[in-house]
Amino acid sequence: MFVIGERINGMFKDIGDAIAEKDVKPIQSMAEKQLAAGADALDINVGTRVPKAERADVMKWLVEATREVTDKPLAVDNPALSTMRVGIEAGGGGGRMIINSTTGQQDKLEGFMDLAKEFDAGIVCLSIDENGVAATTEAKLEIAMRSLGAAIERDVPIDSLYLDPIILPVNCDQKAPAMVLDTIAQFKMLSDPAPHVVIGLSNLSQGATERGLINRVFLVMAIANGLDASIHDPLDEVLMNEMITTEVLLDKTIYSNSYLQAYRQDH
């Protein structure tokens, strides 16, 4: 399971304040905490407090500050191609960066896929197109095939492709989680080798009371359906323990009496 830590995001007050004050210490501390907790990569998002005209410069600063404390992959999280390019360049490219993300709109898909090829970067492709968030498994599969085709056309390795079915808050659409589980399973059958499948786990529980419980149960279910990457909070130790245990029970990792400790040592 490829874990992308979600906490270097200006939407969190501590990180938003650090960005506003250009204080690298809270950012670097959060990076180190997430990695120590088992994150394989870190999502980098400047948040909405930064004016749009300044986001490229702030993204560059944020990526560089994080890169000072880790060589692990960094996922640049921004919808603007110009800001994305600045962030990917700041992180050094060379297989250590992930584009988060592109939609299935043809012009955006082509531009972001070209960037992935140029910098040997991973790329997250969302189940969104000109009509908005795809509302059915069939519509999500159609956008996924479009993304897969664009990757093949531009010689972007399938192993660099992360399909995101988009999980909506359960308190807004209770049918969405079951539909996304079905979509995950079908995404894994689109090609051989299969693309990665990633979700932004926290979206599921937005506005709900039992956020932690909802996230943990769904992550276990999603892994059983083929999910192999997730953007979530690795500082949630219970969530991480349940994720690790699920992979042991599905025979994805080797069992030992100290399998939880072994996971964290490997990361």
Contacts in CASP RR format, 6 or more apart in sequence:
PFRMAT RR
TARGET T0000
AUTHOR 0000-0000-0000
METHOD contacts of the structure
MODEL  1
MFVIGERINGMFKDIGDAIAEKDVKPIQSMAEKQLAAGADALDINVGTRV
PKAERADVMKWLVEATREVTDKPLAVDNPALSTMRVGIEAGGGGGRMIIN
STTGQQDKLEGFMDLAKEFDAGIVCLSIDENGVAATTEAKLEIAMRSLGA
AIERDVPIDSLYLDPIILPVNCDQKAPAMVLDTIAQFKMLSDPAPHVVIG
LSNLSQGATERGLINRVFLVMAIANGLDASIHDPLDEVLMNEMITTEVLL
DKTIYSNSYLQAYRQDH
1 223 0 8 1.000
1 227 0 8 1.000
1 228 0 8 1.000
1 229 0 8 1.000
1 230 0 8 1.000
1 243 0 8 1.000
1 244 0 8 1.000
1 247 0 8 1.000
1 252 0 8 1.000
2 40 0 8 1.000
2 41 0 8 1.000
2 196 0 8 1.000
2 198 0 8 1.000
2 228 0 8 1.000
2 229 0 8 1.000
2 230 0 8 1.000
3 38 0 8 1.000
3 39 0 8 1.000
3 40 0 8 1.000
3 41 0 8 1.000
3 229 0 8 1.000
3 230 0 8 1.000
3 232 0 8 1.000
3 234 0 8 1.000
3 240 0 8 1.000
3 243 0 8 1.000
4 39 0 8 1.000
4 40 0 8 1.000
4 41 0 8 1.000
4 42 0 8 1.000
4 43 0 8 1.000
4 75 0 8 1.000
4 98 0 8 1.000
4 100 0 8 1.000
4 198 0 8 1.000
4 229 0 8 1.000
4 230 0 8 1.000
4 231 0 8 1.000
4 232 0 8 1.000
5 34 0 8 1.000
5 39 0 8 1.000
5 41 0 8 1.000
5 42 0 8 1.000
5 43 0 8 1.000
5 231 0 8 1.000
5 232 0 8 1.000
5 233 0 8 1.000
5 234 0 8 1.000
6 43 0 8 1.000
6 200 0 8 1.000
6 202 0 8 1.000
6 231 0 8 1.000
6 232 0 8 1.000
6 233 0 8 1.000
7 15 0 8 1.000
7 30 0 8 1.000
7 33 0 8 1.000
7 34 0 8 1.000
7 233 0 8 1.000
7 235 0 8 1.000
8 15 0 8 1.000
8 27 0 8 1.000
8 30 0 8 1.000
8 31 0 8 1.000
8 34 0 8 1.000
8 42 0 8 1.000
8 43 0 8 1.000
8 44 0 8 1.000
8 45 0 8 1.000
8 62 0 8 1.000
8 66 0 8 1.000
9 15 0 8 1.000
9 43 0 8 1.000
9 44 0 8 1.000
9 45 0 8 1.000
9 47 0 8 1.000
9 77 0 8 1.000
10 16 0 8 1.000
10 19 0 8 1.000
10 45 0 8 1.000
10 46 0 8 1.000
10 47 0 8 1.000
10 48 0 8 1.000
10 49 0 8 1.000
10 50 0 8 1.000
11 45 0 8 1.000
11 47 0 8 1.000
11 48 0 8 1.000
14 26 0 8 1.000
14 30 0 8 1.000
15 26 0 8 1.000
15 27 0 8 1.000
15 30 0 8 1.000
16 47 0 8 1.000
16 49 0 8 1.000
17 23 0 8 1.000
17 26 0 8 1.000
18 24 0 8 1.000
18 25 0 8 1.000
18 26 0 8 1.000
18 27 0 8 1.000
19 27 0 8 1.000
19 46 0 8 1.000
19 47 0 8 1.000
19 49 0 8 1.000
19 50 0 8 1.000
19 58 0 8 1.000
19 62 0 8 1.000
20 49 0 8 1.000
22 61 0 8 1.000
24 65 0 8 1.000
24 68 0 8 1.000
27 62 0 8 1.000
27 65 0 8 1.000
27 66 0 8 1.000
28 65 0 8 1.000
28 66 0 8 1.000
28 68 0 8 1.000
28 69 0 8 1.000
31 42 0 8 1.000
31 66 0 8 1.000
31 69 0 8 1.000
31 70 0 8 1.000
32 69 0 8 1.000
32 70 0 8 1.000
33 235 0 8 1.000
34 42 0 8 1.000
34 234 0 8 1.000
34 235 0 8 1.000
35 42 0 8 1.000
35 70 0 8 1.000
35 72 0 8 1.000
35 267 0 8 1.000
36 264 0 8 1.000
37 234 0 8 1.000
37 235 0 8 1.000
37 237 0 8 1.000
37 240 0 8 1.000
37 264 0 8 1.000
38 234 0 8 1.000
38 240 0 8 1.000
38 263 0 8 1.000
38 264 0 8 1.000
38 267 0 8 1.000
39 72 0 8 1.000
39 234 0 8 1.000
39 267 0 8 1.000
40 72 0 8 1.000
40 73 0 8 1.000
40 267 0 8 1.000
41 72 0 8 1.000
41 73 0 8 1.000
41 74 0 8 1.000
41 75 0 8 1.000
41 98 0 8 1.000
42 66 0 8 1.000
42 70 0 8 1.000
42 72 0 8 1.000
42 73 0 8 1.000
42 74 0 8 1.000
42 75 0 8 1.000
43 74 0 8 1.000
43 75 0 8 1.000
43 77 0 8 1.000
43 100 0 8 1.000
43 231 0 8 1.000
44 59 0 8 1.000
44 62 0 8 1.000
44 63 0 8 1.000
44 66 0 8 1.000
44 74 0 8 1.000
44 75 0 8 1.000
44 76 0 8 1.000
44 77 0 8 1.000
44 87 0 8 1.000
45 77 0 8 1.000
45 78 0 8 1.000
46 55 0 8 1.000
46 58 0 8 1.000
46 59 0 8 1.000
46 62 0 8 1.000
46 78 0 8 1.000
50 58 0 8 1.000
52 80 0 8 1.000
55 78 0 8 1.000
55 80 0 8 1.000
55 83 0 8 1.000
56 80 0 8 1.000
56 82 0 8 1.000
56 83 0 8 1.000
56 86 0 8 1.000
56 87 0 8 1.000
57 86 0 8 1.000
59 76 0 8 1.000
59 78 0 8 1.000
59 83 0 8 1.000
59 86 0 8 1.000
59 87 0 8 1.000
59 90 0 8 1.000
60 86 0 8 1.000
60 87 0 8 1.000
60 89 0 8 1.000
60 90 0 8 1.000
63 74 0 8 1.000
63 76 0 8 1.000
63 87 0 8 1.000
63 90 0 8 1.000
63 91 0 8 1.000
64 90 0 8 1.000
64 91 0 8 1.000
66 74 0 8 1.000
67 74 0 8 1.000
67 90 0 8 1.000
67 91 0 8 1.000
67 92 0 8 1.000
71 96 0 8 1.000
72 96 0 8 1.000
73 95 0 8 1.000
73 96 0 8 1.000
73 97 0 8 1.000
73 98 0 8 1.000
74 91 0 8 1.000
74 96 0 8 1.000
74 97 0 8 1.000
74 98 0 8 1.000
75 97 0 8 1.000
75 98 0 8 1.000
75 99 0 8 1.000
75 100 0 8 1.000
75 124 0 8 1.000
75 231 0 8 1.000
76 83 0 8 1.000
76 84 0 8 1.000
76 87 0 8 1.000
76 88 0 8 1.000
76 97 0 8 1.000
76 98 0 8 1.000
76 99 0 8 1.000
76 100 0 8 1.000
77 100 0 8 1.000
77 101 0 8 1.000
78 84 0 8 1.000
78 100 0 8 1.000
79 101 0 8 1.000
81 108 0 8 1.000
81 111 0 8 1.000
81 112 0 8 1.000
81 115 0 8 1.000
84 99 0 8 1.000
84 112 0 8 1.000
84 115 0 8 1.000
85 115 0 8 1.000
87 97 0 8 1.000
88 97 0 8 1.000
88 99 0 8 1.000
88 115 0 8 1.000
88 119 0 8 1.000
88 121 0 8 1.000
89 119 0 8 1.000
91 97 0 8 1.000
92 119 0 8 1.000
93 119 0 8 1.000
93 120 0 8 1.000
93 121 0 8 1.000
94 119 0 8 1.000
94 120 0 8 1.000
94 121 0 8 1.000
95 119 0 8 1.000
95 120 0 8 1.000
95 121 0 8 1.000
95 122 0 8 1.000
97 119 0 8 1.000
97 121 0 8 1.000
97 122 0 8 1.000
98 121 0 8 1.000
98 122 0 8 1.000
98 123 0 8 1.000
98 124 0 8 1.000
98 162 0 8 1.000
99 112 0 8 1.000
99 115 0 8 1.000
99 116 0 8 1.000
99 121 0 8 1.000
99 122 0 8 1.000
99 123 0 8 1.000
99 124 0 8 1.000
100 124 0 8 1.000
100 231 0 8 1.000
101 112 0 8 1.000
101 123 0 8 1.000
101 124 0 8 1.000
101 125 0 8 1.000
101 126 0 8 1.000
101 164 0 8 1.000
102 108 0 8 1.000
102 109 0 8 1.000
102 111 0 8 1.000
102 112 0 8 1.000
102 113 0 8 1.000
102 123 0 8 1.000
102 124 0 8 1.000
102 125 0 8 1.000
102 126 0 8 1.000
102 147 0 8 1.000
103 109 0 8 1.000
103 125 0 8 1.000
103 126 0 8 1.000
103 128 0 8 1.000
103 129 0 8 1.000
104 125 0 8 1.000
104 126 0 8 1.000
104 128 0 8 1.000
104 129 0 8 1.000
104 143 0 8 1.000
104 146 0 8 1.000
104 147 0 8 1.000
105 128 0 8 1.000
105 129 0 8 1.000
105 130 0 8 1.000
106 146 0 8 1.000
109 125 0 8 1.000
109 146 0 8 1.000
109 147 0 8 1.000
109 150 0 8 1.000
110 150 0 8 1.000
112 123 0 8 1.000
113 123 0 8 1.000
113 150 0 8 1.000
113 151 0 8 1.000
113 154 0 8 1.000
113 156 0 8 1.000
114 154 0 8 1.000
115 121 0 8 1.000
116 122 0 8 1.000
116 123 0 8 1.000
116 151 0 8 1.000
116 154 0 8 1.000
116 156 0 8 1.000
116 160 0 8 1.000
117 154 0 8 1.000
117 155 0 8 1.000
117 156 0 8 1.000
120 160 0 8 1.000
121 160 0 8 1.000
122 156 0 8 1.000
122 160 0 8 1.000
122 161 0 8 1.000
122 162 0 8 1.000
123 151 0 8 1.000
123 156 0 8 1.000
123 160 0 8 1.000
123 161 0 8 1.000
123 162 0 8 1.000
124 162 0 8 1.000
124 163 0 8 1.000
124 164 0 8 1.000
124 198 0 8 1.000
125 143 0 8 1.000
125 144 0 8 1.000
125 147 0 8 1.000
125 161 0 8 1.000
125 162 0 8 1.000
125 163 0 8 1.000
125 164 0 8 1.000
126 143 0 8 1.000
126 164 0 8 1.000
126 166 0 8 1.000
127 133 0 8 1.000
127 134 0 8 1.000
127 139 0 8 1.000
127 140 0 8 1.000
127 143 0 8 1.000
127 144 0 8 1.000
127 163 0 8 1.000
127 164 0 8 1.000
127 165 0 8 1.000
127 166 0 8 1.000
127 183 0 8 1.000
128 134 0 8 1.000
128 143 0 8 1.000
128 166 0 8 1.000
129 143 0 8 1.000
129 146 0 8 1.000
131 139 0 8 1.000
133 166 0 8 1.000
133 168 0 8 1.000
134 140 0 8 1.000
134 142 0 8 1.000
134 143 0 8 1.000
134 166 0 8 1.000
136 179 0 8 1.000
137 179 0 8 1.000
137 182 0 8 1.000
137 183 0 8 1.000
137 186 0 8 1.000
140 165 0 8 1.000
140 166 0 8 1.000
140 183 0 8 1.000
140 187 0 8 1.000
141 183 0 8 1.000
141 186 0 8 1.000
141 187 0 8 1.000
141 190 0 8 1.000
144 163 0 8 1.000
144 187 0 8 1.000
144 190 0 8 1.000
144 195 0 8 1.000
145 190 0 8 1.000
147 161 0 8 1.000
147 163 0 8 1.000
148 158 0 8 1.000
148 161 0 8 1.000
148 163 0 8 1.000
148 190 0 8 1.000
148 191 0 8 1.000
148 195 0 8 1.000
150 156 0 8 1.000
151 157 0 8 1.000
151 158 0 8 1.000
151 160 0 8 1.000
151 161 0 8 1.000
152 158 0 8 1.000
158 191 0 8 1.000
158 193 0 8 1.000
158 194 0 8 1.000
158 195 0 8 1.000
159 193 0 8 1.000
159 196 0 8 1.000
161 195 0 8 1.000
161 196 0 8 1.000
162 195 0 8 1.000
162 196 0 8 1.000
162 197 0 8 1.000
162 198 0 8 1.000
162 229 0 8 1.000
163 187 0 8 1.000
163 190 0 8 1.000
163 195 0 8 1.000
163 196 0 8 1.000
163 197 0 8 1.000
163 198 0 8 1.000
164 197 0 8 1.000
164 198 0 8 1.000
164 199 0 8 1.000
164 200 0 8 1.000
165 180 0 8 1.000
165 183 0 8 1.000
165 184 0 8 1.000
165 187 0 8 1.000
165 197 0 8 1.000
165 199 0 8 1.000
166 180 0 8 1.000
166 199 0 8 1.000
166 203 0 8 1.000
167 176 0 8 1.000
167 177 0 8 1.000
167 180 0 8 1.000
167 199 0 8 1.000
167 200 0 8 1.000
167 201 0 8 1.000
167 203 0 8 1.000
167 204 0 8 1.000
167 218 0 8 1.000
168 176 0 8 1.000
168 203 0 8 1.000
168 204 0 8 1.000
169 176 0 8 1.000
169 203 0 8 1.000
169 204 0 8 1.000
169 205 0 8 1.000
169 206 0 8 1.000
169 207 0 8 1.000
169 208 0 8 1.000
170 176 0 8 1.000
170 177 0 8 1.000
170 204 0 8 1.000
170 205 0 8 1.000
170 208 0 8 1.000
170 214 0 8 1.000
171 206 0 8 1.000
171 207 0 8 1.000
171 208 0 8 1.000
177 204 0 8 1.000
177 218 0 8 1.000
177 221 0 8 1.000
180 199 0 8 1.000
180 222 0 8 1.000
181 221 0 8 1.000
181 222 0 8 1.000
181 225 0 8 1.000
182 225 0 8 1.000
184 197 0 8 1.000
184 199 0 8 1.000
184 222 0 8 1.000
184 225 0 8 1.000
184 226 0 8 1.000
184 227 0 8 1.000
185 225 0 8 1.000
185 226 0 8 1.000
187 194 0 8 1.000
187 195 0 8 1.000
187 197 0 8 1.000
188 194 0 8 1.000
188 195 0 8 1.000
188 197 0 8 1.000
188 226 0 8 1.000
196 228 0 8 1.000
196 229 0 8 1.000
197 226 0 8 1.000
197 227 0 8 1.000
197 228 0 8 1.000
197 229 0 8 1.000
198 227 0 8 1.000
198 228 0 8 1.000
198 229 0 8 1.000
198 230 0 8 1.000
198 231 0 8 1.000
199 222 0 8 1.000
199 227 0 8 1.000
199 229 0 8 1.000
199 230 0 8 1.000
199 231 0 8 1.000
200 230 0 8 1.000
200 231 0 8 1.000
200 232 0 8 1.000
201 215 0 8 1.000
201 218 0 8 1.000
201 219 0 8 1.000
201 230 0 8 1.000
201 231 0 8 1.000
201 232 0 8 1.000
202 211 0 8 1.000
202 215 0 8 1.000
202 231 0 8 1.000
202 232 0 8 1.000
202 233 0 8 1.000
204 214 0 8 1.000
204 215 0 8 1.000
204 218 0 8 1.000
205 211 0 8 1.000
205 212 0 8 1.000
205 214 0 8 1.000
205 215 0 8 1.000
208 214 0 8 1.000
212 236 0 8 1.000
212 238 0 8 1.000
212 239 0 8 1.000
215 232 0 8 1.000
215 236 0 8 1.000
215 239 0 8 1.000
216 236 0 8 1.000
216 238 0 8 1.000
216 239 0 8 1.000
216 242 0 8 1.000
219 227 0 8 1.000
219 230 0 8 1.000
219 232 0 8 1.000
219 239 0 8 1.000
219 242 0 8 1.000
219 243 0 8 1.000
219 246 0 8 1.000
220 242 0 8 1.000
220 243 0 8 1.000
220 246 0 8 1.000
222 230 0 8 1.000
223 243 0 8 1.000
223 246 0 8 1.000
223 247 0 8 1.000
223 250 0 8 1.000
224 246 0 8 1.000
224 250 0 8 1.000
230 243 0 8 1.000
232 239 0 8 1.000
233 239 0 8 1.000
234 240 0 8 1.000
241 260 0 8 1.000
244 253 0 8 1.000
244 259 0 8 1.000
244 260 0 8 1.000
244 263 0 8 1.000
245 259 0 8 1.000
245 260 0 8 1.000
247 253 0 8 1.000
248 254 0 8 1.000
248 255 0 8 1.000
248 259 0 8 1.000
253 259 0 8 1.000
253 263 0 8 1.000
256 262 0 8 1.000
END
